[in-house]
């Protein structure tokens, strides 16, 4: 089931996984962002939350001891009091991925329709917004493309209220017209290609934009087209906001060079179909590539 209440919604999902995935994909094509409830069970979300906190501490210690930061954390739009932690394929991460993309998942069939089974796993990380983090500038993750190049899924690892800096989305801004209005010039220019926005955003654009906040319950997710305009809002609470995420890239879209917020050992290793097959082997206790890669990826 997905719900709205001032947020992007995939409508009522009450059928089977394939049927619901088709509905979700259609909503994504229209709006560019949708919320889906309860994609991760509370126990798995809590286990992943604890793992993220531990992994962050280990990463910070390793960086302090001289490890290259780029091996452990990704660069962000407005880094201060935020951490984009690159996650290894440890058991809490794999268990979460098995729930999110395994049998019965609504996300997997939706992604298969949006980017195809050949879509390449592009990111596995957790974005942590600490208390006091400021609002990011409004931005897309990738420039406009007639064929959407990437889709990402942000999963809340705790309840996220309005004070915790939820992600702000502008539904419907995954279009050429919206990008042209945002950048003040036609898509394809240098600023648009690099995600930069120097001049003030046109007041008329902001006045007409719809806004959706990612105020999610633990285990809910926001699925979004990475050309949609969005930003992390300010965390005015005394609690960190942890947002586990993964993304898939359409290999048929050329001239897009997105970042890969993922450990080097996992880059270009899995398509959506391959990842689901390996997760199915994992769930059945069979030998799989995921655990083999995890065994050689360490810091």
N, C-alpha and C positions, 0 to 999 in steps of 0.2 A: 504494500500500500504506500502511496505517496501523498503528501498533503502540502498545502500551500500556506494560507494565512499570511499574505504579504510576501511570500517567497515564490520562486519558480517551482512549479509542481508538475509532475508527470501525470497528474490526474489520478483516477482510481484504478489501481492495478489489482484485479481480482481473479484473473485467469491463470493459466499455466505460465511457466517461465518463458516459453517461446512467444506466446501471445502477448504477455506483459512486456517482453523485450521489444517486440515490434511497436507497441504503443509508446514505450519510452523513447525509442529511436525516432519516431515521428515527432514527438514533443521536442526532442533535441534539435531536429532539423528546423522547427519553427522558432524556438526560443533561444537555442544555444546553451541553455543551462536548465537543469531539472534536479529536484530533490527526490530522493528515494529513501524511505524509512526502513530501519531494521535490516540493513544488509549485513551487519556484523552482530553476532550475539554478544550480550553483556560480558560474559566470562572471557571470551576471546578478546574483546576490546580492552578489558582491564588487564589481561595478561600482556597484551601488546603495549599498553600504556606503561606498565612497569618495565618492560624490556626497553622501550625508548628512553626512559629516564636513566636506566643503567648504561645503555649504549652511549648516550650523550656524555655522561660523566667519563666513560672510558675514552671516548673520542677527544674530549677536551684535554684529558691528561696526556694522551698520545701527541696531540698537537703541541702542548706545552713542552714535551720532551723532544720535539723536533720533527715529528711526522709531517709530511706535506699536507696542509689543510685541504687541498682539493681532492685528496683521496678519501676524505671522511665527511666533509660538508660541502654543500654547493653554494654558489654565489646567489644573492637575492637582490630584488629591488628593495632598497632600504634595509640594510643588514642589522642596524642597531637593535639590540634586545630581541633579535630573532635568530633562529638556528634552523637551517635546512639540512637535516641529518641524513646522510646516505646510509641506508640500512643493508646489513648482510642478510643472507637467507637462513637466519637462525629459526628454530622451531616456532616461536611466536609469530614471526612474519609469514612463514609458510602456512601455518594453520589459518591465519587471517586470509591469505590469498586463496586458500582452498574453499573457504566459505564465500568469499566475494566472487570467485570466478568458476566455482565447481558446479556440479549437477544441481539443478534447481535455482541457480543464480539468474536474476533478471538482468544483471549488468552484462554478463557474457554474451547473450544473444543480442542485446542492444548494441554492444560494441562491434559484434560481427557484422551487423547491418550498417553501422556507421563508418567503419574503417576496414572491414573485411577480415577474414580469418588469417590473412597473410600480414596483418598489421604487426609491427615490431614493438616489443616491450621497450619503452623509452626511459621510464623513470620508476624507481622504488625508493621512497624516502619518507621522512616525517618532518613537517614544518611545525616548529614550535615558536609561538608568539608569547614572549614573557611579559609579565606585568610592566607597564610603562612604555611598551613599544608604541611608536607613533603610527599614524595612518600612512600607508604607502601611497605614492602617486597612482592615479588611474592608469591602467596599461593593459594591453593584450600580451599573452605569452608568445604568440607567433603572429607574423603579419597576415593580412587577409589573403586568402586563396579561394578560388572558385570551388575547388574541392577541399574541404576541411582537412588540414594535415595532421592534427593531433586532437585527442580527447583525453581528459584527465578525470580522475575520480578522487575527491577529497572525502575522507572518512573521519568523523569526529570520534576521538578516543575518550571523550568525556562530554557531558552536557555543555553546550556553548550558548551562553546568553548574550544579550546585547552589549554588556559591559566588557566582554572578554575579547573584543576585537574580531568579530566574525568577518569572514570574507564578504565583501560587497560586490555584487554582480549587476551589470546592466543587461537584462535580457533583450535579445533581439539585436545586439550590436555585433553580431558575427557576419555582417553584410558589408559590401563595398561602400554603400552609401554611408553607413555608420562610421566606418573607418575614415572616409573622406571628410566627413563632418568633424570628427574628432581631431584629425591631424591638420585640418584646414587646407588640404590639397588632395589631389587624386591619389588613390592607392598606387603603390609601386615606387613612390619617391623614397629618397634615402632615409628620411626620418621614420617613415612607416616601416621600412624594412628592418630597422634597428630598434623599433619600439620606443624611440625618443619622442618627447613632446615638450618643446621649449616654450613656445608662445602660450598665453592663457587659452584655456579651452573656451570655445564659443559659448556665450551665455545661453543662446537659443538651444544649443545642443543639450546642455545640462537641464534646462527647464523642461524639455520634452522627454528626457530619458526616464525609463522605468527602473526602479531600484529593487533588488532582492537581496536580503541579508541571509547569510548562512548560519542562522541560529538553529543549530541542530541538537537533537538528543544523542547521547552516546550510541554509536552504532549506525546512525543515519549517515547518508552521504549526499554530496552535491556532485553531479556529473556535469562536466562542461566542455564545450568546444573551446580550444585554447586561443581562438581568435576573438572570443567574447571579452569585452572590456570589464576589468575587475580590479580589486585591490584589497589588501588586508586592512581592516579598520584598526583604530587605536585600541589597545588593551588597557582599559581603565580599571580593571579588577585587580585582585591580589592573587589570581590564579593563572598559571600558564595554560595556553590553548594548544593542544597537540592535535595535529591533523595528518594522519597517515595518507599517503597518496601514491598512486601509480598512474602511468599514462601509456597510450599506444599511438604509434606513428604510422600513417598511411605511406607505405614504401613507394607508391606510384606518384606521389606529389613531389615534383622536383623544385629546386631553387629555394628550399626551406632548410635552414640549418638550425634546428632547435637545440637547446641545451639538453644534456642527458644527465639528469640528477639521479645517478645510479653508480654503484661501484663499478670500476673498470672491468672486473672479471665477468660481469653480467651483461655488458653492453653488446647489442646485436646477437644475442644468444637465443632468443625465443620469439617466435611469432605468437599471436593469441592462441591459435590452434595448438601449437607445440606446448605452450605453457599449460593449457588446460589438460593436455594429455599427460604431461609430467606430474601435474597436481593429482590427477586421478591415480597414477601409479603410487604416489606418496600416500594417499589416503588408504590404498589397499595394502600398504606395507611393502610394496615392491621396490626394486632398485630403480633409481631415477636420477636424472641429470641435475636436478635442483640441489639435492643433498651432496652430490659429488662436487659441484661448484662451490658450495658453502664450505666444504672441507678444506679447500685450498685458498679460500678468501679469508684473510685475517690481517689484523694489524697489531 
